[in-house]
Amino acid sequence: MKARVHIMLKTGVLDPQGEAVRHALGTLGFEGVTGGRQGKVIELELASNDAAAAEIEVAKMCEALLANTVIERYSVEILCCAQLSYGSITRLFRWKMCRILTVLKTALF
């Protein structure tokens, strides 16, 4: 199973690299670009076969190491996963609730 993590600076945090990209595109004749943000994409190979558990684990990785949550926001995308078993439904529900709370936390802070 693979996970893809997208990390971007939070809104309001100065992004000089994004601004440099916007300016360089304008110099090259792409006048329609009015803003730019630069970020990171990290792809991880995971041993887990449980998509819900994998996403929770990757979110913990982001909180601990991959993202600076003071100035960055992140999103986790599970790319390849096996079918969920009936026993995974409860974990999936807990994962969805955790995901909703994480999104709300990111939006509010």
ZADO-1210 file (C-alpha; in nm, 4 decimals, padded with zeros to 6 digits):
<atoms>
<atom x="00.0000" y="00.0000" z="00.0000" code="MET" pos="1"/>
<atom x="00.1229" y="00.3516" z="-00.0744" code="LYS" pos="2"/>
<atom x="00.0455" y="00.6797" z="00.0943" code="ALA" pos="3"/>
<atom x="00.0974" y="01.0245" z="-00.0504" code="ARG" pos="4"/>
<atom x="00.1350" y="01.3215" z="00.1845" code="VAL" pos="5"/>
<atom x="00.0823" y="01.6753" z="00.0551" code="HIS" pos="6"/>
<atom x="00.2374" y="01.9451" z="00.2751" code="ILE" pos="7"/>
<atom x="00.1734" y="02.3160" z="00.2179" code="MET" pos="8"/>
<atom x="00.2320" y="02.6310" z="00.4167" code="LEU" pos="9"/>
<atom x="-00.0770" y="02.7485" z="00.5997" code="LYS" pos="10"/>
<atom x="-00.2681" y="03.0450" z="00.4630" code="THR" pos="11"/>
<atom x="-00.1121" y="03.3650" z="00.5943" code="GLY" pos="12"/>
<atom x="00.2411" y="03.2233" z="00.6183" code="VAL" pos="13"/>
<atom x="00.4815" y="03.4052" z="00.3860" code="LEU" pos="14"/>
<atom x="00.5862" y="03.1833" z="00.0935" code="ASP" pos="15"/>
<atom x="00.8908" y="03.3377" z="-00.0809" code="PRO" pos="16"/>
<atom x="00.9441" y="03.0311" z="-00.3046" code="GLN" pos="17"/>
<atom x="00.5852" y="03.0430" z="-00.4259" code="GLY" pos="18"/>
<atom x="00.6202" y="03.4145" z="-00.4943" code="GLU" pos="19"/>
<atom x="00.9461" y="03.3523" z="-00.6857" code="ALA" pos="20"/>
<atom x="00.7676" y="03.0935" z="-00.9031" code="VAL" pos="21"/>
<atom x="00.4829" y="03.3385" z="-00.9719" code="ARG" pos="22"/>
<atom x="00.7298" y="03.6123" z="-01.0655" code="HIS" pos="23"/>
<atom x="00.9379" y="03.3800" z="-01.2889" code="ALA" pos="24"/>
<atom x="00.6257" y="03.2639" z="-01.4739" code="LEU" pos="25"/>
<atom x="00.5293" y="03.6270" z="-01.5346" code="GLY" pos="26"/>
<atom x="00.8770" y="03.6923" z="-01.6721" code="THR" pos="27"/>
<atom x="00.8323" y="03.4001" z="-01.9116" code="LEU" pos="28"/>
<atom x="00.5103" y="03.5490" z="-02.0457" code="GLY" pos="29"/>
<atom x="00.2514" y="03.3694" z="-01.8321" code="PHE" pos="30"/>
<atom x="00.0722" y="03.6859" z="-01.7205" code="GLU" pos="31"/>
<atom x="-00.2400" y="03.5178" z="-01.5799" code="GLY" pos="32"/>
<atom x="-00.0691" y="03.3825" z="-01.2665" code="VAL" pos="33"/>
<atom x="-00.1660" y="03.6029" z="-00.9709" code="THR" pos="34"/>
<atom x="-00.0275" y="03.3900" z="-00.6883" code="GLY" pos="35"/>
<atom x="00.1731" y="03.0808" z="-00.6101" code="GLY" pos="36"/>
<atom x="00.2342" y="02.8475" z="-00.3176" code="ARG" pos="37"/>
<atom x="00.5166" y="02.5956" z="-00.2988" code="GLN" pos="38"/>
<atom x="00.4847" y="02.2687" z="-00.1067" code="GLY" pos="39"/>
<atom x="00.6129" y="01.9137" z="-00.0690" code="LYS" pos="40"/>
<atom x="00.4830" y="01.5725" z="-00.1701" code="VAL" pos="41"/>
<atom x="00.6095" y="01.2647" z="00.0158" code="ILE" pos="42"/>
<atom x="00.5242" y="00.9111" z="-00.0978" code="GLU" pos="43"/>
<atom x="00.5541" y="00.6277" z="00.1514" code="LEU" pos="44"/>
<atom x="00.5438" y="00.2497" z="00.0987" code="GLU" pos="45"/>
<atom x="00.3450" y="00.0899" z="00.3802" code="LEU" pos="46"/>
<atom x="00.3245" y="-00.2724" z="00.4935" code="ALA" pos="47"/>
<atom x="-00.0313" y="-00.2308" z="00.6209" code="SER" pos="48"/>
<atom x="-00.3316" y="-00.3718" z="00.4350" code="ASN" pos="49"/>
<atom x="-00.5836" y="-00.1682" z="00.6349" code="ASP" pos="50"/>
<atom x="-00.6417" y="00.1696" z="00.4663" code="ALA" pos="51"/>
<atom x="-00.8021" y="00.3312" z="00.7701" code="ALA" pos="52"/>
<atom x="-00.5240" y="00.2234" z="01.0069" code="ALA" pos="53"/>
<atom x="-00.2610" y="00.3260" z="00.7511" code="ALA" pos="54"/>
<atom x="-00.4036" y="00.6756" z="00.7163" code="GLU" pos="55"/>
<atom x="-00.4115" y="00.7212" z="01.0933" code="ILE" pos="56"/>
<atom x="-00.0513" y="00.5993" z="01.1169" code="GLU" pos="57"/>
<atom x="00.0663" y="00.8359" z="00.8408" code="VAL" pos="58"/>
<atom x="-00.1152" y="01.1255" z="01.0107" code="ALA" pos="59"/>
<atom x="00.0816" y="01.0441" z="01.3276" code="LYS" pos="60"/>
<atom x="00.4013" y="01.0487" z="01.1186" code="MET" pos="61"/>
<atom x="00.3075" y="01.3931" z="00.9890" code="CYS" pos="62"/>
<atom x="00.2403" y="01.5244" z="01.3379" code="GLU" pos="63"/>
<atom x="00.5692" y="01.3803" z="01.4694" code="ALA" pos="64"/>
<atom x="00.8130" y="01.4470" z="01.1845" code="LEU" pos="65"/>
<atom x="00.6973" y="01.5114" z="00.8295" code="LEU" pos="66"/>
<atom x="00.5139" y="01.8430" z="00.8755" code="ALA" pos="67"/>
<atom x="00.5792" y="02.1446" z="01.0934" code="ASN" pos="68"/>
<atom x="00.2194" y="02.1806" z="01.2089" code="THR" pos="69"/>
<atom x="00.2815" y="02.5309" z="01.3428" code="VAL" pos="70"/>
<atom x="00.3194" y="02.6712" z="00.9905" code="ILE" pos="71"/>
<atom x="00.2231" y="02.3814" z="00.7598" code="GLU" pos="72"/>
<atom x="-00.0947" y="02.1898" z="00.6826" code="ARG" pos="73"/>
<atom x="-00.0985" y="01.8405" z="00.5404" code="TYR" pos="74"/>
<atom x="-00.3301" y="01.5927" z="00.3747" code="SER" pos="75"/>
<atom x="-00.2899" y="01.2166" z="00.3496" code="VAL" pos="76"/>
<atom x="-00.3977" y="01.0148" z="00.0471" code="GLU" pos="77"/>
<atom x="-00.3946" y="00.6341" z="00.0469" code="ILE" pos="78"/>
<atom x="-00.3161" y="00.5230" z="-00.3098" code="LEU" pos="79"/>
<atom x="-00.3408" y="00.1441" z="-00.3100" code="CYS" pos="80"/>
<atom x="-00.5417" y="-00.0601" z="-00.0670" code="CYS" pos="81"/>
<atom x="-00.7057" y="-00.3988" z="-00.0333" code="ALA" pos="82"/>
<atom x="-01.0816" y="-00.4352" z="00.0076" code="GLN" pos="83"/>
<atom x="-01.2060" y="-00.3596" z="00.3570" code="LEU" pos="84"/>
<atom x="-01.3189" y="-00.6596" z="00.5554" code="SER" pos="85"/>
<atom x="-01.6358" y="-00.6553" z="00.7632" code="TYR" pos="86"/>
<atom x="-01.4228" y="-00.6281" z="01.0786" code="GLY" pos="87"/>
<atom x="-01.2666" y="-00.3059" z="00.9437" code="SER" pos="88"/>
<atom x="-01.5951" y="-00.1161" z="00.9349" code="ILE" pos="89"/>
<atom x="-01.5698" y="-00.0056" z="01.2999" code="THR" pos="90"/>
<atom x="-01.2101" y="00.1089" z="01.2484" code="ARG" pos="91"/>
<atom x="-01.3184" y="00.2899" z="00.9311" code="LEU" pos="92"/>
<atom x="-01.5894" y="00.4791" z="01.1218" code="PHE" pos="93"/>
<atom x="-01.3393" y="00.5803" z="01.3930" code="ARG" pos="94"/>
<atom x="-01.0925" y="00.6824" z="01.1211" code="TRP" pos="95"/>
<atom x="-01.3555" y="00.8969" z="00.9459" code="LYS" pos="96"/>
<atom x="-01.4379" y="01.0734" z="01.2735" code="MET" pos="97"/>
<atom x="-01.0681" y="01.1285" z="01.3442" code="CYS" pos="98"/>
<atom x="-01.0206" y="01.2623" z="00.9890" code="ARG" pos="99"/>
<atom x="-01.3107" y="01.5051" z="01.0280" code="ILE" pos="100"/>
<atom x="-01.1649" y="01.6327" z="01.3550" code="LEU" pos="101"/>
<atom x="-00.8191" y="01.6692" z="01.1947" code="THR" pos="102"/>
<atom x="-00.9626" y="01.8693" z="00.9044" code="VAL" pos="103"/>
<atom x="-01.1552" y="02.0924" z="01.1441" code="LEU" pos="104"/>
<atom x="-00.8447" y="02.1431" z="01.3594" code="LYS" pos="105"/>
<atom x="-00.6416" y="02.2364" z="01.0500" code="THR" pos="106"/>
<atom x="-00.9105" y="02.4770" z="00.9276" code="ALA" pos="107"/>
<atom x="-00.9512" y="02.6486" z="01.2635" code="LEU" pos="108"/>
<atom x="-00.5845" y="02.6846" z="01.3503" code="PHE" pos="109"/>
</atoms>
